[in-house]
Structure formats: structure tokens, C-alpha cells
Amino acid sequence: MAFIRPWRDFKRMQDVALAAASLIYAGAVVNAFQVLPGGTDLIAQRTLIWPAVFLVISLVLPLLVPWLKRMLARYVWLSFQAGFGQSPVSVITGVGLLAGAALFIYWQVGAVAYGGRYPAGVFSGYAAGIGILAAQAILVRVLELQPPIRKLIEEPAS
């Protein structure tokens, strides 16, 4: 099945956003193990274990709770209709938001060296965001299977 170019671009952007956010998170965790005090167990708990719980919750709930699934699927469809991931401006905006989140997480980790708070919450929040991005990427594929939407996004038969 062949989809129209805007849909393919949108779908690709959903996947790229998820991959970029995951790589940013992995880099932040590596940085945290190099910078944060408290030993490996504490750092792993605050950057991997607890955030994994938030990631799973934010991934699974929107896919299993019907009203959340409808709401997020509607958001995904409206994002497509608004042109997300289909123009240079929207791609730059999406990348800019990810870069801003990356800077924030690195800033939070770096601030600990100067007496700042331990950045446990920022890792959990970012992981929850990755979970939502993953749910969106899954819902893109769910949407394209629905006959009314499929009719709108399929290439016309030649």
C-alpha cells in the first residue's frame, strides 16, 4: 500500500522524533553516570529504573485506556492535518523542542556540581515524554489502518 507523501513524511517525523529523544536520553544518562554523586546504584535508580516506570506508564495507558487512546489519536491526526513533519519549519520546530529539552536535562545534571537539586524528576519526566512519543508513533500506524483515514492518506490508484 502506498501513502501520500505528506503522510509518509509525517510518519517518518514521528519515528525520528522518538529516535532523537531516545538518543538524547541515552546521552544524558551516560553524562549523569559521569557527573552525578551518589554511586552507581543511586544514579541507576534515578536515571533508569524510576524513569522506566514512567516511560511504561505513559506508553501503555494511552494505548489501553479507550478515552486516552481516542484523545491521543485525535491529537496525532490533528498534528498531521496541521502539517507537522511535512515542512522545514515544522521539522526545525520539532528538533528545536527536543534540543531545548536536551539542554534542560544536561543543565539539571550539571547544576548538581554547584549545589543544585538531584535531577531525578527531570529524568522521569523526559522518559514519560519518550513514552508518549512512542505511543504516538504506534497510533500513526493504527490510524492508517482505519478505513476512513486510509481513504484520505492512500495514493490514488493509477
N, C-alpha and C positions, 0 to 999 in steps of 0.2 A: 504494500500500500504506500502510495506517495502522498506526502502532505505539502501544502503550500509553503513557500519559502518563509513567510513570517512565522508560521507555526514551528518550522524546523529551527529557525533562529531563536525563538522563544524557548523551546525545549532545550536547546544547546546552552542557552544562557542560564537556565535553571541548574543544569548539570555543572557548568563552570563555576557558578556561584557556590554551590555545595563543595566542589573540589577545592576552590580557593579558600573558603572558610575553614575547611578541614586542615589544609596545609598551614594556614596561619596559626591555627590552634596547636598543631604539632610543633611548629617552631616556638610558640610561646611556652609550651610545656618543656621543651629542651632548654630554653632560656631560663625557665623557673628552676630547673634542677641545677643550673649553674650558679644562680644568683640567690635564691631564697635560703634563709636559715632554717634549721629545724630537723634536718636529717631526711633521708630518702623516704622513710615511711610516712612522715607528715606531709612532705611535698607530694608524694604519690596519692595520698588520701585527698588532698585539697585540689590537685590538678587532674587527676584521672578517675578516682573511684567515685567521689561525690558528683563530679560533673557528668560521669557516665549515667548515673541515676537520672539526672535532669535531662540528658540527651534522650534516653529511652522513653521517659515520660512524655517529653514534647514531641517525640516521633510517633509513639503508639496512640496516645489519646486522640489526636486529630484523625487518625485512621480508623479507630474503633468506635468512638462516640459519634453517633449519626449526626447530631446537630453541629458538632465541631467540624466534622468532615464536610458537611454541606457548606458551612461558613468558609472554611479554608479553600475548598474547591471553587467557590464563588469568587474569592479573592484572587485565586490563580487565574481564573477565566477573565476577570476584570483587568488583571495585570497584562494579560495577553492583548486584550482589546485596547488598552491604553498604550500599547507599543513597547512594553518593557523588553529589553534584549533585542530589539529589532532596529535600533538606530544607534549611531555612535554616541549620541548624548546619553541615552539610557544605559548603554554599556559603561560609559565613563562614570555615570552617577552610581551605578551598582558597584563598580570597582572602588570608587571613592568611599562609599559607605563601608565596604569591607576593610579598606585601608584605615579609615577612621577608627573602626573597632579594633583593628590590629594595634594601632598606635596607643589606644586606650589601655589595652591589656598589657602591652610592653611597659607603658608608663606606670601602671599599677605595680607590676613586678619590680621595676627599678626603684620605685618610691620606698620600698621596704628597706633598702640600704640606707635611707636617710630618715628612718624612724616612722615611716608610713605604716598603715594597717596591712596585715597579711591579706593578700588578694584572693582569698578563697571564693568570694562571691562572684568576682569577675569571670573566673573560670567556669563556674556553674552556669552563669548567665549566657556566656558565649556558647557553651555546649548545648544549652537549651535552644539557642538560635540555630545551631547546626541541625538539631533535631527537627526544627520547623522547616528549615531549608530542605532536608531530606524528605519530609512529608510532602512538601510542595512538589519536589521532583517526582515522587511517586504519583501524586494526584494528576500531574500533567499526563502521565500515561493512562491513568484511569479515565480522565476526561476524553482522551482521543478514542476511547472505546465506546463512548455513549453515542448512539445514532444521531441525535440532533446536532451535536457538536462535530462529530465526524463529518457530517454533511457539509459543514462550514469550513473545515480545515483540509479536506481532501482535494488533491489536484483533480480538475475536471478530466474525465476520460477523453482521450484524443480520438 
